Amino acid sequence: MSEEEAPEPDAPAGTDDEESSVDALLFTKWDVSDIVYSDPSTERYITVTPIAHTMGRHANKQFKKSEISIVERLINRLMQTDENTGSKQKTTQIVRDALDIVHEQTDENPVQVLVGAVENSGPREETVRLKYGGISVPKAVDVAPQRRVDQALKFIAQGTQSGSYKTKTSAAEALARTLIGAADYDVQAYPINQKEEKERVAAAAR
């Protein structure tokens, strides 16, 4: 029998299939393959992947941020504080611990809770300033889906900081509390409160 006709040797058990299943887990723990989106307008801008650190792959590409995992975008947003600036490993650990807390308190996939929190926290309307003859007048405008996701991450990060700064509550606990409240559309949660405020001001400027 020639080399071309020789049958290929059987692959050893537990190689490709098991490796792919492990690689598909965020932090080797959370499955991201069956995430459900309830808002079709922001679905294409909320990317969920098992990769939490892309080493700045999309840093210099305009509008490519939506291709980054929503988990990494949250990590990057949390880094924009005095305590966590430049500390990606530290901030990543905060998010990892927060996802564990979310799972313990809700018994749900914490990545699904994060996606729900982002969908609920993005304002649909906001105001801009228009000038008419030297007079500045507020005008209500619709918010683009990509900006809605950006605003949601901003509110979640701000809520985490306000909930943990100079308190006994850790950043991970504050983040978990913020995500659960936003996912449940609790008006007492900081992201939902800020969203409602923006939409209330925009409604008055219609």
Helices and strands as residue ranges (DSSP letters): H 16-23, E 25-26, E 30-31, G 43-45, G 65-67, H 70-78, H 88-106, H 110-121, E 125-132, E 135-142, H 145-164, H 171-183, H 190-204
